Amino acid sequence: MTKLYNDPANFREELIEGFVAAYGRYVRRVPDASGVMAIDAPRPGQVALVIGGGSGHYPAFCGYVGPGLAAAAVIGNVFAAPSAEQIYRVTKAVASDAGVLYCYGNYSGDVLNFDMAELRCQEEGIDVRTVRVTDDVASAPRGQEEERRGIAGDFFVFKIAGAAAARGDSLDEVERLARKANARTRSFGVAFSGCTLPGQSAPLFTVEPGRMELGLGVHGEPGVQSSHMRPAREIADLLLDTLLADAPPDAGTTVAVLLNGLGATQYEEMFVLYKDVHRRLVAEGFSPYKPIVNEMVTSLDMAGCSLTLCWLDDELTALLDAPCASAAYTNC
């Protein structure tokens, strides 16, 4: 872990303070809460997209707050769900008469606390719905998609839901489109080393030299199995074999592609890997749509990457292309 911290116990609060100071053109602090809200929130007549989860994953989640994206992000401690109280306070700050959509990765702590906040808001007359991102194919078998974790596929679901909200769609419609995006998104990742929490001297798990972990989580979980290290072209085939075998039933040939770095993998390495991903997709008749090679959902200083495919149709493509502006992603 980079040694840039003061008190590890205050890591979340200091990172929020620094983030708002750097990116005040997009966000402001939610008063009395561990969260940030878009400078144009609350947005009268628009559904408020509220995202969130533990810190340690930047640019998830605060980096995706801004016009055309999320109205707010609730930020928990490192790899820990934000509390129900914090989620409630952030929701109250951005809720409009059009309702609120919660969208976050499917982890038990997040589910518990967002559900409690949703119930409290509903009791106060705020219409809140929830869409959990479940893109990680390694975490549950086909047919049990609702039990899967959310990893880098968060980005596509957030982008599409945020664009629908910005367009003025109803809460029913924003929820439908977020669910559709989630149902068409699949991710799988590999790790080459574990990550280390602020203030700790040892990583949460280690990877033996010459080995890699397959099917990693983004909270310091090791993969579901270990394998020998392979050349980039073989890793590309491994990632694609796994994802294409799990394609949604109504999949077409146009796919949004995200090759996501986990925090300590060099961009040059990812470009080498993406070359082989792209070659294979095109050879099999797929049309990669505006590929992204970037760090979009990280895990502190973990070395590794994940590949995400989102099968598009005209409806989802229009929302992916819609303008937005945030600290981590801008589409003009």
MORA-V802800 format. One line per field, one symbol per residue. phi: phi as a letter, one per 20 degrees, with the letter a starting at -180 (. if undefined). psi: psi as a letter, one per 40 degrees, with the letter a starting at -180 (. if undefined). A space follows every 10 residues. Layout:
phi=???
psi=???
This chain:
phi=.geebddgfd gfffffgfff ffcffdccff glbeaccffd dfdgndfeed drqffodgef dffddrgncf facecefglc ffffffffff fffdfcfeoc debafecgff ggffffffff fgfenefdcc ceecefffea fgncgfeffd cffggfffff fffffffnff fgffffffff fffddccbcc cdbedcfgne dcffbcdfgn cbedmfdddn fffebdbffc fgfffgffff gffffdgffd fddecfcced eepceffgff fgffgfffgf fffenedfdl gcdaedbdbl dfeqbcdcdc fecfffffff effbbbfdbc ce
psi=hiegichdde dddddddddd ddfeediihh hfigiiiide iigheihhhh iiaiieeheh ddefhihebi dihhhiihfi iiiddddddd dddeiieeih hhhiigiddd dddddddddd dddeehhhih hhhfeheeei ihefdeeiih beeddddddd ddddddeeii dddddddddd dddehiihii ieiaihihei eiidiihihe iihhfiiefe hiieiiiiii iddddddddd ddddeeiidf iaehhhhhhh iedehidddd dddddddddd dddeeighhg ihhihdhigb fhhaiihhhh hiaddddddd eiiihiddhh h.
